[in-house]
Amino acid sequence: IFLTTAILGALFVIIEIILQFVGKSICETEGCKLIAQYTRFNDISILLIGFFTFTALSLMSFMSLYRNRTRFDRYINLILVVSLSAEGFFSGYQVFRLHNICAFCLTTFCLFLALGILRILYGEKDVIAGFVSFSGVFALFYLVLPAGVTVHLPEEELLLFYGRDCKYCAEVMKEMKENNLKVVTLPVDEYSGGGGGSDAYGFDRARRAAGAPDRPGWRM
């Protein structure tokens, strides 16, 4: 059962990777789209880590079962402990920082959870450390408050947050210049708490960081 679950996990992640290359995704919820904005090297980097982790667990489980190489058991346990600790970080970040849940991430967590429980049922008590680590990391996100963001905005009435790579923003700014409209333009990535992004999520982070209401003139 452990080997089958690990293979399912690898297939689940590789399907998502393939879909991403054609502009689609298993997860179409707003939570998934929001969380993707916070990855430093695009969410494909996280997906590749997940794929290699499930693949490694599958190969080691196969070697342990059919090649009688029980020395791989300790490596399986180690990978699971690290994976559960990482899931504590991802889960805590989603729940207590972003206040949004990614369905794909939740499914991946359930797969690691099932693998951990199976190992314990097989008598591998070392994996319990992974569940302890998960609980500790998850709890720390609740106990530690996020750093406050202080933003000082110009006093002008009309402000426009724009994305540096947003072609529509450039068109609007050109029109304003041609019509001599006095509007202060602010790059959204400098007011979005470092999350980057020039889409609706980036603009919304900038607005919240500025403590501004969602009113006309804040974003386009």
C-alpha positions as a Markdown table, in Angstrom:
| # | Residue | x | y | z |
|---|---|---|---|---|
| 1 | Ile | 0.0 | 0.0 | 0.0 |
| 2 | Phe | 2.9 | 2.4 | 0.8 |
| 3 | Leu | 4.5 | 1.9 | -2.6 |
| 4 | Thr | 1.2 | 2.4 | -4.4 |
| 5 | Thr | 0.4 | 5.6 | -2.4 |
| 6 | Ala | 3.9 | 7.0 | -3.2 |
| 7 | Ile | 3.5 | 6.2 | -6.9 |
| 8 | Leu | 0.1 | 7.9 | -6.9 |
| 9 | Gly | 1.7 | 11.0 | -5.3 |
| 10 | Ala | 4.4 | 11.2 | -8.0 |
| 11 | Leu | 1.7 | 10.8 | -10.8 |
| 12 | Phe | -0.5 | 13.4 | -9.1 |
| 13 | Val | 2.4 | 16.0 | -9.1 |
| 14 | Ile | 3.7 | 15.2 | -12.6 |
| 15 | Ile | 0.2 | 15.6 | -14.0 |
| 16 | Glu | 0.0 | 19.1 | -12.5 |
| 17 | Ile | 3.5 | 19.9 | -13.9 |
| 18 | Ile | 2.3 | 18.8 | -17.4 |
| 19 | Leu | -0.9 | 20.8 | -17.1 |
| 20 | Gln | 1.1 | 23.9 | -16.1 |
| 21 | Phe | 3.1 | 23.8 | -19.2 |
| 22 | Val | -0.1 | 24.0 | -21.3 |
| 23 | Gly | -1.5 | 26.8 | -19.1 |
| 24 | Lys | -3.9 | 24.8 | -17.0 |
| 25 | Ser | -4.0 | 23.4 | -13.5 |
| 26 | Ile | -5.7 | 20.7 | -11.4 |
| 27 | Cys | -6.4 | 23.4 | -8.8 |
| 28 | Glu | -8.5 | 26.3 | -10.2 |
| 29 | Thr | -9.5 | 27.8 | -6.8 |
| 30 | Glu | -8.5 | 31.3 | -5.8 |
| 31 | Gly | -6.4 | 29.9 | -3.0 |
| 32 | Cys | -4.2 | 28.1 | -5.4 |
| 33 | Lys | -3.8 | 31.2 | -7.6 |
| 34 | Leu | -3.0 | 33.4 | -4.6 |
| 35 | Ile | -0.4 | 31.0 | -3.1 |
| 36 | Ala | 1.3 | 30.7 | -6.5 |
| 37 | Gln | 2.1 | 34.5 | -6.3 |
| 38 | Tyr | 4.3 | 33.9 | -3.3 |
| 39 | Thr | 6.7 | 31.4 | -4.7 |
| 40 | Arg | 10.2 | 32.9 | -5.4 |
| 41 | Phe | 11.0 | 30.7 | -8.5 |
| 42 | Asn | 7.5 | 30.1 | -9.7 |
| 43 | Asp | 5.4 | 27.3 | -8.3 |
| 44 | Ile | 7.0 | 24.8 | -10.7 |
| 45 | Ser | 10.0 | 24.7 | -8.4 |
| 46 | Ile | 7.9 | 23.5 | -5.5 |
| 47 | Leu | 6.2 | 21.0 | -7.8 |
| 48 | Leu | 9.5 | 19.5 | -8.9 |
| 49 | Ile | 10.6 | 19.1 | -5.2 |
| 50 | Gly | 7.3 | 17.3 | -4.6 |
| 51 | Phe | 7.8 | 15.0 | -7.6 |
| 52 | Phe | 11.3 | 14.1 | -6.8 |
| 53 | Thr | 10.3 | 13.4 | -3.2 |
| 54 | Phe | 7.5 | 11.0 | -4.1 |
| 55 | Thr | 9.7 | 9.4 | -6.8 |
| 56 | Ala | 12.5 | 8.8 | -4.2 |
| 57 | Leu | 10.0 | 7.3 | -1.8 |
| 58 | Ser | 8.6 | 5.0 | -4.5 |
| 59 | Leu | 12.1 | 3.8 | -5.6 |
| 60 | Met | 13.3 | 3.2 | -2.0 |
| 61 | Ser | 10.1 | 1.4 | -1.1 |
| 62 | Phe | 10.4 | -0.8 | -4.2 |
| 63 | Met | 14.0 | -1.7 | -3.3 |
| 64 | Ser | 13.0 | -2.5 | 0.3 |
| 65 | Leu | 10.1 | -4.7 | -0.7 |
| 66 | Tyr | 11.5 | -6.6 | -3.7 |
| 67 | Arg | 15.2 | -6.4 | -3.4 |
| 68 | Asn | 15.4 | -7.1 | 0.3 |
| 69 | Arg | 17.5 | -4.0 | 0.9 |
| 70 | Thr | 16.1 | -3.0 | 4.3 |
| 71 | Arg | 18.8 | -0.3 | 4.7 |
| 72 | Phe | 16.5 | 1.9 | 2.6 |
| 73 | Asp | 14.0 | 2.0 | 5.4 |
| 74 | Arg | 15.9 | 4.5 | 7.4 |
| 75 | Tyr | 16.1 | 6.8 | 4.3 |
| 76 | Ile | 12.4 | 6.5 | 3.8 |
| 77 | Asn | 11.7 | 7.5 | 7.3 |
| 78 | Leu | 14.1 | 10.4 | 7.1 |
| 79 | Ile | 12.5 | 11.7 | 3.9 |
| 80 | Leu | 9.0 | 11.5 | 5.5 |
| 81 | Val | 10.1 | 13.3 | 8.6 |
| 82 | Val | 11.6 | 16.2 | 6.5 |
| 83 | Ser | 8.5 | 16.2 | 4.3 |
| 84 | Leu | 6.0 | 16.4 | 7.2 |
| 85 | Ser | 8.1 | 19.2 | 8.7 |
| 86 | Ala | 7.9 | 21.1 | 5.4 |
| 87 | Glu | 4.2 | 20.4 | 5.2 |
| 88 | Gly | 3.9 | 22.1 | 8.6 |
| 89 | Phe | 5.5 | 25.2 | 7.1 |
| 90 | Phe | 3.3 | 25.2 | 4.0 |
| 91 | Ser | 0.1 | 24.5 | 5.9 |
| 92 | Gly | 0.9 | 27.1 | 8.6 |
| 93 | Tyr | 1.7 | 29.7 | 6.0 |
| 94 | Gln | -1.5 | 29.2 | 4.1 |
| 95 | Val | -3.7 | 29.2 | 7.2 |
| 96 | Phe | -2.2 | 31.9 | 9.4 |
| 97 | Arg | -0.5 | 34.2 | 6.8 |
| 98 | Leu | -2.4 | 34.0 | 3.5 |
| 99 | His | -5.7 | 32.9 | 5.1 |
| 100 | Asn | -6.4 | 30.8 | 2.0 |
| 101 | Ile | -6.1 | 27.1 | 1.3 |
| 102 | Cys | -4.7 | 25.6 | -1.8 |
| 103 | Ala | -6.6 | 22.4 | -2.8 |
| 104 | Phe | -3.6 | 20.9 | -4.6 |
| 105 | Cys | -1.4 | 21.6 | -1.5 |
| 106 | Leu | -4.0 | 20.1 | 0.8 |
| 107 | Thr | -4.2 | 16.9 | -1.4 |
| 108 | Thr | -0.4 | 16.6 | -1.3 |
| 109 | Phe | -0.4 | 17.0 | 2.4 |
| 110 | Cys | -3.0 | 14.2 | 2.7 |
| 111 | Leu | -0.8 | 11.9 | 0.7 |
| 112 | Phe | 2.3 | 12.6 | 2.9 |
| 113 | Leu | 0.0 | 12.1 | 5.9 |
| 114 | Ala | -1.2 | 8.7 | 4.6 |
| 115 | Leu | 2.4 | 7.7 | 3.9 |
| 116 | Gly | 3.5 | 8.6 | 7.5 |
| 117 | Ile | 0.6 | 6.8 | 9.1 |
| 118 | Leu | 1.3 | 3.7 | 7.0 |
| 119 | Arg | 5.0 | 3.7 | 8.1 |
| 120 | Ile | 3.9 | 3.9 | 11.7 |
| 121 | Leu | 1.5 | 1.0 | 11.2 |
| 122 | Tyr | 4.5 | -0.9 | 9.7 |
| 123 | Gly | 6.3 | -0.4 | 13.0 |
| 124 | Glu | 8.5 | 2.4 | 12.0 |
| 125 | Lys | 8.2 | 4.6 | 15.1 |
| 126 | Asp | 10.9 | 7.1 | 13.8 |
| 127 | Val | 8.2 | 8.7 | 11.6 |
| 128 | Ile | 6.4 | 10.0 | 14.7 |
| 129 | Ala | 9.1 | 12.7 | 14.8 |
| 130 | Gly | 7.7 | 14.0 | 11.5 |
| 131 | Phe | 4.3 | 14.4 | 13.0 |
| 132 | Val | 5.8 | 16.2 | 16.1 |
| 133 | Ser | 7.8 | 18.5 | 13.8 |
| 134 | Phe | 4.7 | 19.2 | 11.7 |
| 135 | Ser | 2.7 | 20.2 | 14.8 |
| 136 | Gly | 5.5 | 22.4 | 16.1 |
| 137 | Val | 6.1 | 24.3 | 12.9 |
| 138 | Phe | 2.3 | 24.7 | 12.3 |
| 139 | Ala | 1.8 | 26.0 | 15.8 |
| 140 | Leu | 4.7 | 28.5 | 15.5 |
| 141 | Phe | 2.9 | 30.2 | 12.7 |
| 142 | Tyr | -0.1 | 30.7 | 15.0 |
| 143 | Leu | 2.1 | 31.9 | 17.9 |
| 144 | Val | 4.3 | 34.3 | 16.0 |
| 145 | Leu | 2.6 | 37.4 | 14.5 |
| 146 | Pro | 3.7 | 38.6 | 11.0 |
| 147 | Ala | 5.9 | 41.6 | 10.9 |
| 148 | Gly | 3.9 | 44.8 | 10.5 |
| 149 | Val | 4.3 | 46.8 | 7.3 |
| 150 | Thr | 4.4 | 50.6 | 7.5 |
| 151 | Val | 3.8 | 52.3 | 4.2 |
| 152 | His | 3.9 | 56.1 | 3.6 |
| 153 | Leu | 1.9 | 57.2 | 0.6 |
| 154 | Pro | 1.8 | 60.6 | -1.1 |
| 155 | Glu | -0.9 | 62.9 | 0.0 |
| 156 | Glu | -2.3 | 63.4 | -3.5 |
| 157 | Glu | -5.9 | 62.3 | -4.1 |
| 158 | Leu | -5.3 | 60.3 | -7.3 |
| 159 | Leu | -2.9 | 57.4 | -7.0 |
| 160 | Leu | -2.3 | 54.7 | -9.5 |
| 161 | Phe | -0.6 | 51.4 | -8.6 |
| 162 | Tyr | 0.9 | 49.8 | -11.7 |
| 163 | Gly | 2.8 | 46.7 | -12.5 |
| 164 | Arg | 6.1 | 47.1 | -14.3 |
| 165 | Asp | 5.3 | 44.2 | -16.7 |
| 166 | Cys | 1.6 | 45.3 | -17.2 |
| 167 | Lys | 1.0 | 46.5 | -20.8 |
| 168 | Tyr | -2.5 | 47.8 | -19.9 |
| 169 | Cys | -1.0 | 49.9 | -17.1 |
| 170 | Ala | 1.4 | 51.4 | -19.7 |
| 171 | Glu | -1.5 | 52.2 | -22.0 |
| 172 | Val | -3.4 | 54.0 | -19.2 |
| 173 | Met | -0.3 | 55.9 | -18.1 |
| 174 | Lys | 0.2 | 57.0 | -21.7 |
| 175 | Glu | -3.4 | 58.3 | -21.9 |
| 176 | Met | -3.1 | 60.2 | -18.7 |
| 177 | Lys | 0.1 | 61.9 | -19.9 |
| 178 | Glu | -1.5 | 62.9 | -23.2 |
| 179 | Asn | -4.5 | 64.3 | -21.3 |
| 180 | Asn | -2.3 | 66.1 | -18.7 |
| 181 | Leu | -3.9 | 64.2 | -15.8 |
| 182 | Lys | -2.1 | 64.7 | -12.5 |
| 183 | Val | -1.9 | 61.2 | -11.1 |
| 184 | Val | 0.9 | 59.9 | -8.9 |
| 185 | Thr | 2.0 | 56.5 | -10.2 |
| 186 | Leu | 3.4 | 53.9 | -7.7 |
| 187 | Pro | 5.0 | 50.5 | -8.7 |
| 188 | Val | 2.9 | 47.8 | -7.0 |
| 189 | Asp | 5.9 | 45.6 | -6.2 |
| 190 | Glu | 7.2 | 48.2 | -3.8 |
| 191 | Tyr | 4.0 | 48.3 | -1.8 |
| 192 | Ser | 2.9 | 44.6 | -1.9 |
| 193 | Gly | 5.1 | 43.4 | 1.0 |
| 194 | Gly | 7.7 | 41.8 | -1.3 |
| 195 | Gly | 5.2 | 39.3 | -2.7 |
| 196 | Gly | 5.6 | 40.8 | -6.2 |
| 197 | Gly | 3.0 | 40.2 | -8.9 |
| 198 | Ser | 1.2 | 42.8 | -11.1 |
| 199 | Asp | -2.2 | 41.0 | -11.1 |
| 200 | Ala | -5.2 | 41.5 | -8.9 |
| 201 | Tyr | -3.5 | 39.7 | -5.9 |
| 202 | Gly | -0.5 | 42.0 | -6.1 |
| 203 | Phe | -2.7 | 45.1 | -6.3 |
| 204 | Asp | -4.8 | 43.9 | -3.4 |
| 205 | Arg | -1.7 | 43.2 | -1.2 |
| 206 | Ala | -0.4 | 46.7 | -2.0 |
| 207 | Arg | -3.8 | 48.2 | -1.1 |
| 208 | Arg | -3.9 | 46.3 | 2.2 |
| 209 | Ala | -0.3 | 47.2 | 3.0 |
| 210 | Ala | -1.1 | 50.9 | 2.5 |
| 211 | Gly | -4.2 | 50.6 | 4.8 |
| 212 | Ala | -6.3 | 51.9 | 1.9 |
| 213 | Pro | -9.9 | 51.1 | 1.2 |
| 214 | Asp | -10.8 | 49.4 | -2.1 |
| 215 | Arg | -11.9 | 52.5 | -3.9 |
| 216 | Pro | -11.6 | 53.8 | -7.5 |
| 217 | Gly | -8.2 | 55.2 | -8.3 |
| 218 | Trp | -6.2 | 52.6 | -6.2 |
| 219 | Arg | -5.9 | 50.1 | -9.0 |
| 220 | Met | -6.9 | 49.4 | -12.5 |
